[in-house]
Amino acid sequence: MENETLERVQKIGGQILTASRTELYLQMRFFDVALSALSYQMTPGARFMGTDGTSLFYDPDRLFYSYRRNPVLVNRVYLHQVLHCVFRHLWKKPGQDRGLWDLSCDIAMESVLDGISQRCVRQPPSWFRRNFYGTMRETFQVPTAEKIYEMLRKMRLTDDARVQLEREFRIDDHSFWPDPGKRPPAGAPNPRQKWEDISRKMQTAMETLAQDPAEHAKALLSQVRVENRERYDYRRFLQKFAVLREELRLDPDSFDPGFYSYGMRLYGNLPLIEPQETRETRKVEEFVIAVDTSMSCSGALVRSFLEQTYSILKDTESFFRKINIHIIQCDETVRSDRKITNEEELRGYMEHFELIGSGGTDFRPVFRYVDELLRQKEFRCLKGLIYFTDGRGVFPKQRPPYDAAFVFLREDFTDADVPPWAMKLILEPGDLEKGTGAAEENQDEDWEDLPHYEY
């Protein structure tokens, strides 16, 4: 009898979740694959619902109570689980405060749900939520879990404030989330990869299907675009401007240490072979950094960009001892040009850096100025030019005789139009603050695979 009751409860639970899934799909068809990717597993004692990326775990008592109270509650929590997977929260490494990370993920997902106007998930947000969302909008444009975590960490919440946030936003069970540092065995299914594919397909569907995303889920589409953007390490991006040169430095990889140690053992002080005293390395030697100092470009962001570039270049593994770097400040005209030939000059420039210019934006004067430097034999082998800007300016019509890259710092990751001969890199402020960008996520990617258009 007990088994029959259990089977009946499980059957009813499955029917409720299936009905919820169907209603969500009928009103938001771009969720089709995502909604069907989780199997149902009854788990008495769970905190309403939870997921591990493969199954959806639910407590039958809470499910039945919420469904009788209002089916929209079930729809919201169901979609909440799916969104965690779409944004791969389950597999991201949390910060030092795991509880704060869980809270940040839930706030991000609830803000997405509250931004969807479809009847199946529509629920008037409380005054507390509206007030908190206003605080988020003042801090950043797209409320990702990572940005919310940093905001809450800097706010240094009191215990009472944190409890209030938990009571308002924590609605599901994160105990089923896998260990982000543990990789699946070789040959085993990779849920993270599966959900990454689902997320990209969902983005494509949202951008192409009728009016659904435009009218009902703008916040969701913005977050999906941010999550699925191409991530590149700025440090590795600079390697595109490196050259292969021979430098005076021992090359321990060029000889067999067996012969060396054998000679030392046999003769006492006569190695049979020694390492070469020179080696070929790929480092930065000559290039131009141009920064947009127009009124539309934030001075704080320009300084952040230069500081991160400096922190990379001061690493002896990034550039040769003798370099030829020009740092140009410009708006609609060239305002200043500082030549850097070594690390000391670079350090001095950054210590006394002063932003010059506040006019309009025109990229052409910089390229004309660099062309003039080339005619004056200022460069021996100019590798390229990096232009840091907000993108609102006039581009040259012709390709210069060197590589050119435009670096954009944007929170919403909207695409930027550049000429076909130019490279393009879109970063967020956090990419510069962290320095390493997304190196962990792209460790196997060769630097030559970075976005670069050859003609």
C-alpha positions in Angstrom: 0.0 0.0 0.0 2.8 2.4 0.9 4.5 1.7 -2.5 1.3 2.4 -4.3 0.9 5.7 -2.5 4.5 6.7 -3.3 4.0 5.9 -7.0 0.8 7.9 -7.0 2.5 10.9 -5.4 5.3 10.6 -7.8 2.9 10.4 -10.7 1.0 13.5 -9.6 4.3 15.4 -9.1 5.4 14.5 -12.6 2.0 15.6 -14.0 2.3 19.0 -12.3 5.8 19.6 -13.5 4.9 18.5 -17.1 1.9 20.9 -17.0 4.2 23.7 -15.9 6.8 22.9 -18.6 4.0 22.9 -21.2 2.7 26.3 -20.1 6.1 27.8 -20.1 6.9 26.4 -23.6 3.6 27.6 -25.1 4.3 31.2 -24.0 8.1 31.2 -24.5 9.0 28.9 -27.3 12.7 29.7 -27.3 12.9 27.6 -24.1 11.9 24.5 -25.9 15.2 22.5 -25.6 16.1 23.9 -22.2 12.7 23.0 -20.6 13.0 19.4 -21.8 16.6 18.8 -20.7 15.8 17.9 -17.0 14.3 14.7 -15.9 12.1 14.7 -12.7 13.2 13.0 -9.5 11.1 13.2 -6.3 13.2 14.0 -3.3 11.3 14.4 0.0 13.0 16.9 2.2 14.4 19.1 -0.6 14.0 22.8 -0.4 11.2 22.9 -2.9 13.3 22.3 -6.1 16.9 21.9 -7.1 19.0 20.6 -9.9 22.4 19.1 -10.7 22.1 20.0 -14.4 20.7 16.6 -15.3 17.7 16.1 -13.1 15.1 18.3 -11.4 14.7 17.3 -7.8 11.5 18.3 -6.0 9.8 17.9 -2.6 6.3 16.6 -3.2 4.7 18.4 -0.2 6.0 21.8 -1.2 5.2 21.2 -4.8 1.6 20.3 -4.1 1.2 23.2 -1.6 2.6 25.7 -4.1 0.5 24.4 -7.0 -2.7 24.6 -5.0 -1.8 28.1 -3.9 -0.8 29.5 -7.3 0.5 27.5 -10.3 2.6 30.5 -11.3 4.8 29.8 -8.2 5.6 26.4 -9.7 6.3 27.9 -13.1 8.7 30.4 -11.6 10.7 27.9 -9.6 10.8 25.5 -12.5 12.1 28.2 -14.8 14.5 29.4 -12.0 16.2 25.9 -12.2 16.4 26.0 -15.9 18.0 29.5 -15.9 20.6 28.4 -13.4 21.7 25.8 -16.0 21.4 28.2 -18.9 23.8 30.5 -17.2 26.0 27.6 -15.9 25.9 28.8 -12.3 26.2 25.2 -11.1 29.7 24.9 -12.6 31.2 28.3 -11.8 33.7 28.6 -9.0 32.1 30.5 -6.1 33.9 33.3 -4.3 35.2 33.0 -0.8 31.7 33.3 0.6 29.7 30.4 -0.9 26.5 31.5 0.7 26.8 34.9 -0.8 27.5 33.4 -4.2 24.3 31.2 -3.9 22.3 34.3 -3.0 23.8 36.3 -5.9 22.8 33.6 -8.4 19.2 33.5 -7.0 18.9 37.3 -7.2 20.1 37.3 -10.8 17.6 34.7 -11.8 14.7 36.3 -9.9 15.5 39.6 -11.6 15.3 37.9 -15.0 11.9 36.3 -14.0 10.6 39.6 -12.8 11.6 41.2 -16.1 9.5 38.7 -18.1 6.0 40.0 -18.7 4.4 36.7 -19.8 1.4 35.7 -17.7 2.8 32.2 -16.8 5.5 33.7 -14.6 4.2 37.2 -14.0 4.1 38.2 -10.3 4.1 41.7 -9.0 7.5 42.3 -7.3 7.5 43.4 -3.7 8.5 46.9 -2.7 11.8 45.5 -1.3 12.6 43.9 -4.6 11.8 47.0 -6.7 14.0 49.0 -4.4 16.9 46.5 -4.6 16.6 46.3 -8.4 16.9 50.1 -8.5 20.2 49.9 -6.6 21.5 47.3 -9.0 20.6 49.4 -12.1 22.5 52.3 -10.6 25.6 50.0 -10.3 25.6 48.1 -13.6 23.5 47.6 -16.7 23.3 43.8 -16.8 22.7 42.1 -13.4 24.8 39.0 -13.7 25.5 36.8 -10.7 29.2 37.8 -10.7 28.4 41.5 -10.6 25.8 41.1 -7.9 28.2 39.1 -5.9 30.8 41.8 -6.1 28.2 44.5 -5.2 27.0 42.6 -2.1 30.6 41.9 -1.1 31.4 45.6 -1.2 28.2 46.5 0.7 29.4 44.4 3.7 25.9 43.4 4.6 24.8 43.2 8.2 23.4 39.9 9.4 19.8 41.3 9.4 20.2 42.7 5.8 21.6 39.4 4.6 18.7 37.4 6.2 16.2 39.8 4.6 17.8 39.2 1.2 17.8 35.4 1.8 14.1 35.5 2.7 13.2 37.5 -0.4 15.3 35.7 -3.1 16.4 32.2 -1.9 13.7 29.8 -3.1 15.5 26.7 -4.3 18.0 24.1 -3.1 21.6 24.5 -4.2 22.9 21.4 -2.4 22.5 19.4 -5.6 25.0 21.5 -7.5 28.1 19.6 -8.5 31.6 20.5 -7.2 32.8 23.1 -9.8 36.4 21.9 -9.4 35.6 18.3 -10.3 35.6 17.3 -13.9 33.5 14.4 -15.2 35.4 11.2 -16.0 36.7 10.7 -19.5 33.9 9.6 -21.9 31.2 10.6 -19.4 28.5 13.1 -20.4 29.4 16.7 -19.7 26.3 18.6 -18.4 28.1 21.9 -18.6 28.9 21.5 -22.3 25.4 20.4 -22.9 23.9 23.5 -21.3 26.4 25.8 -23.1 25.1 24.4 -26.4 21.5 24.8 -25.2 22.2 28.4 -24.1 23.7 29.4 -27.5 20.8 27.8 -29.4 18.3 29.6 -27.1 20.1 32.9 -27.8 19.8 32.3 -31.5 16.1 31.5 -31.1 15.4 34.6 -29.1 17.1 36.8 -31.6 15.3 35.3 -34.6 11.8 34.4 -33.3 9.1 37.0 -34.0 8.6 39.5 -31.2 9.0 37.3 -28.1 12.3 38.5 -26.8 11.8 42.1 -27.8 8.5 42.5 -25.9 8.7 40.0 -23.1 12.2 39.1 -22.1 14.7 42.0 -22.7 16.6 41.4 -19.5 16.9 37.6 -20.2 18.3 38.2 -23.7 20.8 40.8 -22.3 22.1 38.3 -19.8 22.2 35.4 -22.3 24.3 37.6 -24.6 26.7 38.4 -21.8 27.0 34.8 -20.7 27.6 33.5 -24.2 30.0 36.2 -25.4 33.4 35.2 -26.6 35.8 35.6 -23.7 39.4 36.5 -24.4 42.3 37.1 -22.1 43.6 40.6 -22.6 47.1 39.5 -21.7 47.0 36.9 -24.5 45.4 39.3 -26.9 48.5 41.5 -26.5 50.6 38.6 -27.8 49.2 39.3 -31.2 51.6 42.2 -31.3 54.6 40.2 -30.2 57.5 39.4 -32.5 60.0 36.5 -32.6 63.4 37.7 -31.6 66.7 36.1 -30.3 67.7 37.4 -26.9 70.7 36.8 -24.6 69.3 34.3 -22.2 70.1 30.7 -21.3 67.9 28.2 -23.0 67.8 25.1 -20.8 65.4 23.3 -23.1 67.9 23.2 -26.0 70.2 20.6 -24.6 70.1 17.1 -23.1 70.9 17.3 -19.3 72.1 13.7 -19.4 75.3 14.6 -21.3 75.9 17.5 -19.0 75.6 15.5 -15.8 77.6 12.6 -17.3 80.5 14.9 -18.1 80.4 16.4 -14.6 80.5 13.0 -13.0 83.2 11.6 -15.3 85.6 14.5 -15.4 84.6 16.5 -12.4 84.4 19.9 -14.1 83.9 19.3 -17.8 80.3 19.2 -19.0 80.0 17.5 -22.4 77.4 20.0 -23.5 76.1 23.3 -22.1 72.8 25.2 -22.7 72.7 27.8 -25.5 73.3 31.3 -24.3 70.6 32.7 -26.6 67.1 31.7 -27.3 64.2 32.7 -29.5 61.2 34.2 -27.7 58.0 35.9 -28.7 57.6 39.3 -26.9 56.4 42.8 -27.5 58.9 45.2 -29.0 57.2 47.9 -31.1 53.6 49.0 -31.1 51.3 51.9 -30.5 48.7 52.4 -27.8 46.1 55.0 -28.6 43.5 56.0 -26.0 40.3 57.9 -26.7 40.1 60.9 -24.4 36.9 62.3 -25.8 34.0 63.4 -23.6 32.1 60.1 -24.4 34.9 58.0 -23.0 35.2 57.7 -19.2 38.5 58.9 -17.8 38.4 56.2 -15.1 38.0 53.5 -17.7 40.9 54.9 -19.7 43.1 54.9 -16.6 42.0 51.3 -15.8 42.9 50.2 -19.3 46.4 51.8 -19.2 47.0 50.4 -15.7 46.2 46.9 -16.8 48.3 47.3 -20.0 51.1 48.5 -17.8 50.8 45.6 -15.4 51.2 43.2 -18.4 54.0 45.0 -20.1 56.1 45.4 -16.9 56.3 41.6 -16.8 59.7 40.8 -18.2 58.2 37.8 -20.0 56.0 40.1 -22.0 58.5 42.5 -23.6 62.1 42.8 -24.5 64.5 45.0 -22.4 64.6 47.6 -25.2 61.2 48.5 -26.5 59.6 51.3 -28.6 56.1 52.0 -27.5 54.2 55.2 -28.2 51.2 56.0 -26.0 49.0 58.5 -27.8 46.1 60.4 -26.3 43.5 61.7 -28.7 40.0 62.9 -29.3 39.3 64.6 -32.6 43.0 65.4 -32.8 46.2 64.0 -31.3 46.7 65.6 -27.9 49.9 63.9 -26.7 52.5 61.3 -27.7 54.8 59.7 -25.1 57.6 57.4 -26.3 58.5 54.5 -24.0 61.8 52.7 -24.4 62.1 50.7 -21.1 60.3 49.7 -18.0 61.5 52.7 -16.0 60.0 55.1 -18.4 56.7 53.1 -18.5 56.5 53.2 -14.7 57.2 56.9 -14.6 54.5 57.6 -17.2 51.9 55.7 -15.2 52.9 57.3 -11.9 52.4 60.8 -13.4 49.7 60.0 -15.9 47.4 62.9 -16.8 44.4 62.7 -19.1 44.4 65.2 -21.9 41.4 66.1 -24.1 37.6 66.2 -23.9 36.4 66.9 -27.5 34.8 64.7 -30.1 35.9 61.4 -31.4 37.8 60.8 -34.7 40.1 57.9 -35.2 41.7 59.1 -38.5 44.2 61.6 -37.0 45.9 58.9 -35.0 46.4 56.7 -38.0 47.7 59.7 -40.0 50.1 60.6 -37.2 51.4 57.0 -37.0 51.9 57.0 -40.8 54.0 60.1 -40.4 56.1 58.4 -37.7 56.7 55.5 -40.1 57.9 57.9 -42.8 60.3 59.5 -40.3 61.7 56.0 -39.6 60.6 56.2 -36.0 59.7 52.4 -36.1 62.0 49.6 -37.3 59.2 47.0 -37.4 55.9 48.3 -36.2 53.8 45.3 -35.2 50.5 47.1 -34.6 48.2 49.7 -33.0 45.7 49.2 -30.1 43.0 51.8 -29.9 41.0 51.9 -26.7 37.7 53.6 -27.3 33.9 53.5 -26.8 33.5 53.1 -30.6 31.7 56.3 -31.3 33.9 57.8 -34.0 35.0 58.0 -37.6 37.2 55.1 -38.8 39.8 55.3 -41.6 38.6 53.9 -44.9 41.8 52.2 -45.9 43.8 49.6 -44.1 47.1 50.8 -42.6 50.3 48.9 -43.3 50.2 47.4 -39.8 47.7 45.5 -37.7 45.1 47.6 -35.8 42.9 46.5 -33.0 40.0 48.4 -31.3 39.3 47.5 -27.7 35.9 48.4 -26.4 34.9 48.4 -22.7 31.2 47.8 -22.4 28.9 46.3 -19.8 26.1 45.2 -22.1 28.4 43.6 -24.7 26.5 45.0 -27.6 28.5 44.4 -30.7 30.6 47.2 -32.1 31.1 47.9 -35.8 34.7 48.1 -37.0 36.2 48.1 -40.5 36.8 44.6 -41.9 40.6 45.1 -41.7 40.6 45.7 -37.9 40.6 43.4 -35.0 38.0 43.8 -32.3 38.0 43.0 -28.6 35.0 43.7 -26.3 35.8 43.7 -22.6 33.9 44.5 -19.4 35.5 46.5 -16.6 36.0 43.3 -14.6 38.2 41.9 -17.3 40.7 44.6 -16.7 40.4 44.5 -13.0 41.0 40.7 -12.9 43.8 41.0 -15.4 43.7 37.5 -16.5 40.3 37.8 -18.0 39.0 34.4 -18.9 42.2 32.6 -19.1 41.0 29.7 -17.1 38.1 29.1 -19.5 40.2 29.3 -22.6 43.5 27.6 -21.5 43.5 25.3 -24.5 42.9 28.1 -27.0 45.8 29.2 -29.1 46.4 32.9 -29.3 46.3 32.7 -33.1 42.6 31.8 -32.8 41.7 35.2 -31.4 39.5 37.3 -33.6 41.5 38.7 -36.5 40.4 39.3 -40.0 43.1 38.9 -42.7 42.6 40.4 -46.2 
